[in-house]
Amino acid sequence: MKKQYSLGCDIGSSSIKVSLLDLRSGETIASDYSPKKEMTIQARFPGWAEQNPDTWWDNLVLATRTIIKQSNGNALDIISIGISYQMHGLVMLDKNQEVLYPSIIWCDSRAISIGDVIMNDLGYDHCLSNYLNSPGNFTISKLKWIKDNEPDIFSKIDKIILPGDYIAYKLTGEISTTIPGLSEGVFWNFKNQALATDLMDYCEFPKSIIPEITDTFGHQGKLSKEAAMETGLEKGIPVSYRAGDQPNNAFSLNAIKSGEFAATAGTSGVVYGVSSQPIPDEGLRVNIFANVNYSIDYPVYGVLLCINGTGILNSWLKNTLFSGNISYEEMNLKAEKINMGSDGLRIFPFGNGTERMLNNSNQGAQVLGLDFNLHTRDHVMRAVQEGIANAFRYGIDLLNDLDLQPKVIRAGNTNLFLSPLFCEVFTNVCNTPIEIYNTDGAQGAARGAAFGSGFYESMDDALKNLKMIKSYEPDSGLSDRYDVYYQAWKEQLQAQLQQ
């Protein structure tokens, strides 16, 4: 029987990863990422975060060409392409489909005050009942910032799209978006099950800037001749899946039913729960979007708790403080030798823009309790992992307030979840079991594309080859001890928030 493959592309803010999945065995036969050092996030002013969309494409091409070499020609048997992408970014195209301005990406916080004004004018209850979110710092507010501050750019806009939509366009030559994508930008009215025309009218946006809506799973165009020449793939391969990175991560981990939870700890940290009911957060600390399996007839929602500063803190520690002269594995081993609680050293990992769960405040990363006569670099390494785990616990407590209580959290074997120490700290601080699976965003996108192309008959079929490779259970004694350190950490954070 001829082998068939699916290609998954994960468009992150740190790197672009591409994986080739054998659809019969469910095994990844080739995988690569580019660049080998994290992509730069440009910050021309405090609180800004921009990337050039062409950088994503260039690195996707490099990674794709590498896996073609790794697979010894098997890339010619690819039957589908799927895309996972960093959420909430704004990409603006002119009538010639040229990028007008750097992409204002997810962690850019320039538009917070604009989102606040929109919510105040339209009304708190109106925004929560119709959009399930405030316009906040999402794509729609970023576009309003462009209109208010770069009117010449705004006047040239033909279409606005998300990062994943841009990659789909580069692959197929067709411009489109999805309902989950519109919801993550707060362009979707859940009450009306339609484009948020009232919000767009308020912002004075022409409806024509929204591209055609396509399905998350299903035909989204075919690989163009131009894209085939650049990537080395065969012309005509269908693109059949597109989803934001966090809904895709949940899908990748088979967290697609109500009450199931997934987590990531890459550049940012996320706990993502699936719900059959919309559960807007009156405190505006978590977000509700359309899930990958959302449809107008059968709506399914994703509840997203995001911590902007998690893995990026660990990366900063490695590459800036230690000048890249240490591996993550070495950092983990050194941190394991330090006492629980890091001998009083505490870290707030909030140094990557405003934190939604902290009411859109920008606390910055902070080091507390540093003792020059006691603490070493190894203490900092452990305090970083404990601080990130404490931030997750703080967020999970918010989810509990919404009656969303994870019984188990699933995560891919990647980023901070590669660290046994972090997993131990996480499960005990949060007092929640975690399961680690042999998957990542690129593999999930490949599986989603295979289902979207019709190779798999169901989502369950697409995910049947997932394997749990390890699990961590809270230890009651350890959890009690970690809770003491967490409560002290939380007390200092709340004091900081009240200043």
N, C-alpha and C positions, 0 to 999 in steps of 0.2 A: 504494500500500500504506500502510495506516494506521501511523503511527509509534507505537512503544511505548517506555516508559521504566521505569527502575528507580531507586528512591530509596535512597541509602546514608547512614547516620548513623554518625558516628565520635564516641564519647563519651570525650573525653579529660579529663585533670585540669586542663588549661589552658583549653580551649575545646571547644565542640561544633560539629562541622562536618557539613554536609549537602550532598550532591551529587546531581544529577539526570542520569542516564546515558541517552543515546540508544542503545538496544540494537542497532539495525541498524548504525550507524556506529561504535559504541564510543566516541563522543565525549561529554564532559561539556558539557551545554548550559546548566547553571546551577549555581552553588555559592555557599555563604555559610557564615560561622562566627559564633558568638556565645558570649560577649561579645567586644567588640573589644579589651578589655584582658583579660589572663589572669585566669581565675577564681581566687578566693582559696582557699588551702588553710589551714584553721584549725589552729593548733598551740597548744592550751591549756596544754600542758606540753611540755618538751623531748622530742623524739622522737615526738610525736604528729602525726598528719596526718588531718584529717577534712574532709568536704564534705557539704553537705545534698543528698540525692538530688533533691529538688524543683528545685534550681538547675539540674541537668542537663536536666530536663524543660522548665523554663521557657525555657532557651536553645535547646533543640531546636525548640520551638514558634516562637521568634523567627526562627531561621535557616530553618526550613521555609517560613514565611509569606513570607520575603524571596525564596526561590528560586521560589515560585509566581508572584510578581510578575515576576521575571526571565524566566520561561519563557512568559509570555503565555498562560497557560491550559493549557499542555501537561501540567501536573501531573495533569489529569483522566485522562490516558492511562497513568498509572502502573500497572504490573501486579505489582510486588513491592517489598517494603521489607526492607533488610538492616541489621544492627547490628554495629558493631565497638565494643569498650569497653575501658576501663582494667581491667586484670586484678587479681585477688586482693582486691578490696574486699568489705567485709561490709555488707549492707543487711538490717535486721531489720524484719519486718512483724508487726503484731498481727492478731487475728482479723477486724478490719475493714479489713485491708490498709493500715493507716496506718503510716508510718515511726515507729519507736520511739526512734531514737537516730541521731545523725549517722553517715554511712557512715565506717567506719574504712578508709581507702583504702590502696593498695598500698605506699606509702612510710612508713606508720606503723610504728614499731618497738617499741611498748610490750609486745608479746607474745613477744619473743625468748626471754626466760628461761623462759616457759611452754612454748614449743616445745622447748627444751632438756631440760626435765624430762620431757616426754612421751617424747621419744626415748630418754632414759636409762632410763625405766621400761619401755618396750616393747622396747627393744633396738635398737642401731644396725643390726645385720644385718636384723632384722625390718622396720624402716622402709624400708631401701633395697630389699629384695627384694619388698616388698608395695606400697609407695607410690612407689618410685623417688626419693624425697625425704625429708628430715626434715620434721616439721611446722613447724619453723623459725618464720618470721614470717608464715606464710600464713593463709588465712581461718579454718581450723579453730582455730589458736592464738588468733586475735583473738576468736573466739566463746568460747573457754575463758576468756579475760580478762574478757569480759562476765559470764560465769557466776560467776567468782570475785569480781569487784569491783562489779558492778551486778546483784545477784540479783533485784531488783524488775523491772528491765528484762528479764532473762532469762526470768522467770516469765510474762511477757506475750507471748513470741515464739510466733507461729503458724507462720511460714515464714522461713527465711534464704535470701537470694539474692545474686547478684553484680550489679554495676552494669548490665551488659547485660540481665540478667534483669529488672531493675527497669524499664528502658526498654521492654522487650517487654511487660511487664505494663501500663504506662501506655498503650501503643499498642493493646493487644488486650483488656485486662481479665482475661487469663489468666496464672496464675503457673506457671512451669516453669523448668527449667534443662537443661543438656546434659552429656554425659560429659566433654568437654574442660573445661567449666566446673568440674565436680566435681573433676577431676584438678588443676586449678590451685589449688584451695582445699585440696588434700590430703584430699579426701573420697572418693577412688576407689582401690580395691584392684586393681592391675593383675594380680596373680597370680590372684585369684579372678574377675577381670572383673566386679566388682560393687561396690556401695557399701561403703565401708570401715567395716563395722559394728563390727569389733573396736576400731577407733580411736574411734568414736563411743561405744561402751560404756565404754571407759576414761574418756572425758571426761564420761560420764553425760548424753549428749545424746539426747533422744527421736528415733527415726527419723522421726517425723511432721513434723519441721521441714524435712525435705528435700522440695522440691516434685517434681511429676511430671517425668520426664526426657523431653525431646524431641530430635529430630535436629538436628544443626548445620545441615544443608541439608534443607529440607522445610517442610511446613506447621507454623507455630507460632502460629496464630491469625490473625484478621482485624481490620483497623482498626475500632475500636468507634465508635459514634455520637458518644460524648463526645470521643474523641481526634480524630475527624474535624472536629468543630466547633472544637476548639482550634487544630488545625494548619492548617485550611483545605483538607485533603485530602478525597478521596472515601471515604465509608464502605465497608468491605468489602475494601480492598486487603490481600492476604495478606502477613504477615510470614514470610519463608521462609529466613532466614539469621541466625545469631548466632555471634560468635566473639570471643575476646579479641584485643586490639589487635595483639599480636605474631604469633600464628598467622595473623591476618587480614592483617597486612602481608606475611608470607611468601606467602600465597595471592595477594594483590594483585600480587605480583611474579613469579608463576608459579614460586615455589620450593616445590613440593609433592611432589617426588620425593626419594628418599633420596640424600644427598650434596649437596643444593642449600642455599644459604645466602642469608639476607636480613638487612638491617640497618636500624635506625632511629636517629635522633639528635634526638629531640624533647626533652621534659622529661627523660626518661631516655634512655640509650643501650642498644641491644640488638643482639647478633648471635644470629640464630636459625637453627639448622640442622635439617634433616629427616633422620630415620633410620628404617630399617625394623626396627632392633633397639633394645631399651632399653639405654641406656648410663648407668647411674647413676654419679654422681661420688662416689667414696669420700671425697674432700675436701670435699664438700658446698658447692662453690663455684658450680656451675651446676645448673640444674633440668631435669627431664624431665617433660613433660606429654603428654597425648593431643593429637595434631595435628587440624586441622580435618577431614581425611579419615580419621580413626581410626574403626574399627569393631571390634566384638568378633571378627568373623571375620578381618578384615585390619587388625591394629593398625599404626598409623604414629605415630611419636613426634616431638615437637618438643624440641630441646635448646636451652635458653634461657640465654644469658649476659646478665646485666643489670648496667648501671652506673647507679645512681640519679641521680648528678649529672653531667649533660652539658649539654643545651640549657638547663636551668634556670640553669646558671652563666652562659651567654651572655645569657639574659634578665635575670638579676640585674645583670650588668654594664651592660646597656643602660638598665634602668629604675631602678636604685638608684644606682649609681655615677655614671651620666650623666644621671639624672633624666628619661629618655625623650627627651632632646633630640638624639638621633642615631638614624639608621635602621640596621638590620642591614647593608644594602648599604654604607653609609658606613663602618661598623666594619670590614667585610671589606677595603675599599679601603685604609684606614689601616693595617690589620694587614699587608697585602701589602708595604708599604714597609719593614717591619722585617726585620732579618737573620734567617735561619734560626737557631733556638735562642734567639731573643728576647734575645740578648746576656746569657745566663746567668740570665734570669728564668724560674723554673719554678713551675708551678701544679699542685696536686692538686685535681681537681674533685669531691672526695667530701664535699659539704656538704648532701646531701639524705637524711639518715637512714643507717642501717646499710647497709653494702655486702656483699652475699652473697659476691661473689668475693674479698672481704678477710676471709672467715670471720666474717661478721656483726659486724665491728667498725665503729665510727663514728669515722672519722678526721677528719671535718670538712674543709672546703676550706682549703687552705694556700697561701700565697705564699712562695716561697723565693728567696733571692739578690737581694732588692730593693736596688738601689743608687740612692739619692736623687739622685746627681749624674749618673746615666746614663739611668735608665729613665723613660719617659714613659707617658702613657695609651695611646699606640699600642702600646707594648711589652706592656702588660697585655692588649690585645685579641688580639695574636698569641699570647701565652703561654697564654691561655685555650684557643684552638683547638688549639695543640700539646699542652697538658695533656690535653684530652679525647681527642685521637688517641692519645696515649701510654696512656691508660686502656683504650682499645679494644685496643691491641696487647697489653697485659698480659692482658686477657681472652682474646684469640685464642690466646695462648701456652698458656693453661689448656685451651682446646679441643684444641689440638695434643697435649697430654698425654693426652687421651682418644682419640687417633687420629682426631680430627675436624679435617681440614685443608682449609679453604675454598680452592678453586681460583679462584673468583671470588665476589664478594659483590654482591648486587643491592640497590638502594635506590631509594626514590621521590624525585622532585624536590621535596623539601620540607625544612623545618627546616634543620639545619646542612648538609645535602647540597645546599642552594642555593648554598653558598659555594664557589667554585672553589678558594680557598685551602685550606679545610678538606678538600676532596676530594683535593687534591694532597698535603697533609700525611698524610691518612689512608692513601692508597694506598702512599705511600713508607715511612711508619713501620711499617705492617703488612705491607709487601712483598706486597700482594695486589691484583689488579685489581678495580676496582669499575665497575659498570654502573648508570647512572641512567635510570629509566623515568618515563614521563609518567603517573604514577598516585599515589594516596595511599590512606589507610585508608577514607575515605568512598567513593571509587570502587570499591575492592575489595569493600566491603560490598554495593554496588549490583550488582556482577557476581555475587557469591556468592548474592544473593537471586534474581537472574534464573535462575541454575542451579538453585537450590532450588525455584523455581516451575515448572521444566520448560521454560522458554523455550530454554535452551541444553541440548544433549544430553549434554555432557561438560564437565569442568573445562577441558580444553584448548580447547574451543570458546568457553567464557566468557572466556578470556584471550587469544584469538587477535589481538585488536586492540591489545594492548600494544605500545608503541613505545619502543625504547631511544633516548634523546635525546642522550646523551653517555657517554663511557667514559674511564677513567683507568687508565693502565698504570704500574707502578713503573719508575722510572729507576734503573738499578743504581748510578750515581754518587750520586744524591740519597738513595737508600735507605741506602747505606753511611754517608753523613753524618748522616742522621736517626737511624740506629741508635746512633751515638755519643752523641747527646743523649738518646735513649731510655734507654740503659744507665745514664747518670748519673741520670736521673729515677727509674728503677727502683731503683737502689742507695739513693737517699734514701728512697724509699717503703718498702723492705724494712727499712731501719734504723728507720724510724718504727714499723713494725708490730711490731718486736721489743722496743720500749720497754715 
